[in-house]
Amino acid sequence: MKFSSKIEKCGYSPIRKFYSYQVECEKQGKKIHHLNIGQPDIQTPRNFFTAVKDFDEKVVAYAPSPGIPELIGAIRRYYERIGVELSDSDIIITTGGSEALSMSFQCILDEGDELLAPEPLYSNYLTFTTMTGGKVVPIPTDPANGYRYAKRELLERYVTEKTRGLLITNPGNPTGVVLTKEEQQVIADFARDHGLFLIVDEVYREFVYNGQKLSSFGSFEGIEDNLIIVDSVSKRFSACGARVGALISRNKELIAHALKICQARLSVATLDQVGAAALYDTEESFFEEVRAEYKKRRDTVCEELGKIPGVSFDVPEGAFYLMASLPVDDTDRFQRWLFTDFETDGETVMFAPGDGFYRSPGLGKNEIRIAYVTNSDELRRSIRVLAEGIKRYNSL
Ligand SMILES: Cc1ncc(COP(=O)(O)O)c(C=O)c1O
């Protein structure tokens, strides 16, 4: 049987590809410390569950293709509170931020088209772009420089006649880099001057730890036609399983095209939208507490990593990830070994190998991405298990 060349070109997610190893380890009774996946343990606000329980229709019907009006209205009011004026028709509800990403790429990329994106990047961007026939052109960054990429001369170097857009995550996954307001302006000017789509993945908007109040790109003027915002309830409300996100743009043509895909895929899950609409009533204190908790977790991870000889990293300013360089030859191989040949007190550790976060072949081989989404005690233990693993692997 013949498969599409596009799917043949895609790789597995570095975050999930070791699942079968995980299952095997667990069968053997080994405890696995999870540093691999951005699944927070923070409790989802109760209003999600209450709204779903109170659902009182006789039929679980299809929702409208662009999303239910209650949720669209809730998102519009949320944006108003953070200084972004939208109309309901600028918002399309999607199955997670993931569908907003793939839908955006389907609307703007043709075979051979290019999307600029700073590297390392969220690995699933590669699968979604590859499936359109387009490709990511990586903008190199450097941890020694805090992974900063919003420099006009750097971005200019990668523009060709095939460039259709610039894709960024702010705050960044996997690096934790957070753009300053001035840097955001550089990005906005660059996209506007070149007539490029600016796809901003802001799913971690609330998670900034240096006291900076992050502005959404939606509040910048002059880029109304360029801007596509990718948003989600997954991380904001610790509701990853709700699978509710949004594609937001003031570009009417883009929205009109995206609606064709929405109508073809019928609708996003009705009950999850009902629950998600209620989430937007969550009090501000929830975010303050969650932010303080993630900051503590980040500090714990950095403190413990700092004790391991040969490990280097840049302290993340936002989101809940960190890229670390380890003193091992190949973190993919090291991860397999941690599953099959290692344990300390019946425990091992799981991370996401770094090369999957790079588009450039050969990069990230000795790096890992850590998600600091479990409590500080658990994280401390996880990093200590990692340290023990490094020591033993290197003495083989
Ligand atoms: C940067 C980024 N964008 C988008 C997503 C998609 O999340 P979801 O589809 O759960 O909204 C994730 C998930 O981890 C992410 O890290």
Ligand as a Chemical Component Dictionary entry (heavy atoms), coordinates in Angstrom:
data_LIG
# 
_chem_comp.id                   LIG 
_chem_comp.type                 NON-POLYMER 
_chem_comp.pdbx_formal_charge   0 
_chem_comp.three_letter_code    LIG 
# 
loop_
_chem_comp_atom.comp_id 
_chem_comp_atom.atom_id 
_chem_comp_atom.alt_atom_id 
_chem_comp_atom.type_symbol 
_chem_comp_atom.charge 
_chem_comp_atom.model_Cartn_x 
_chem_comp_atom.model_Cartn_y 
_chem_comp_atom.model_Cartn_z 
_chem_comp_atom.pdbx_ordinal 
LIG C1 C1 C 0 3.074  25.844 22.384 1  
LIG C2 C2 C 0 1.855  25.008 22.352 2  
LIG N1 N1 N 0 0.890  25.305 21.482 3  
LIG C3 C3 C 0 -0.217 24.579 21.395 4  
LIG C4 C4 C 0 -0.412 23.487 22.188 5  
LIG C5 C5 C 0 -1.662 22.716 21.997 6  
LIG O1 O1 O 0 -2.399 22.524 23.123 7  
LIG P1 P1 P 0 -3.944 22.158 23.085 8  
LIG O2 O2 O 0 -4.252 21.526 21.780 9  
LIG O3 O3 O 0 -4.113 21.231 24.243 10 
LIG O4 O4 O 0 -4.649 23.461 23.265 11 
LIG C6 C6 C 0 0.569  23.114 23.125 12 
LIG C7 C7 C 0 0.423  21.930 23.977 13 
LIG O5 O5 O 0 1.284  21.530 24.711 14 
LIG C8 C8 C 0 1.731  23.908 23.198 15 
LIG O6 O6 O 0 2.712  23.634 24.060 16 
# 
loop_
_chem_comp_bond.comp_id 
_chem_comp_bond.atom_id_1 
_chem_comp_bond.atom_id_2 
_chem_comp_bond.value_order 
_chem_comp_bond.pdbx_ordinal 
LIG C1 C2 SING 1  
LIG C2 N1 SING 2  
LIG C2 C8 DOUB 3  
LIG N1 C3 DOUB 4  
LIG C3 C4 SING 5  
LIG C4 C5 SING 6  
LIG C4 C6 DOUB 7  
LIG C5 O1 SING 8  
LIG O1 P1 SING 9  
LIG P1 O2 DOUB 10 
LIG P1 O3 SING 11 
LIG P1 O4 SING 12 
LIG C6 C7 SING 13 
LIG C6 C8 SING 14 
LIG C7 O5 DOUB 15 
LIG C8 O6 SING 16 
# 
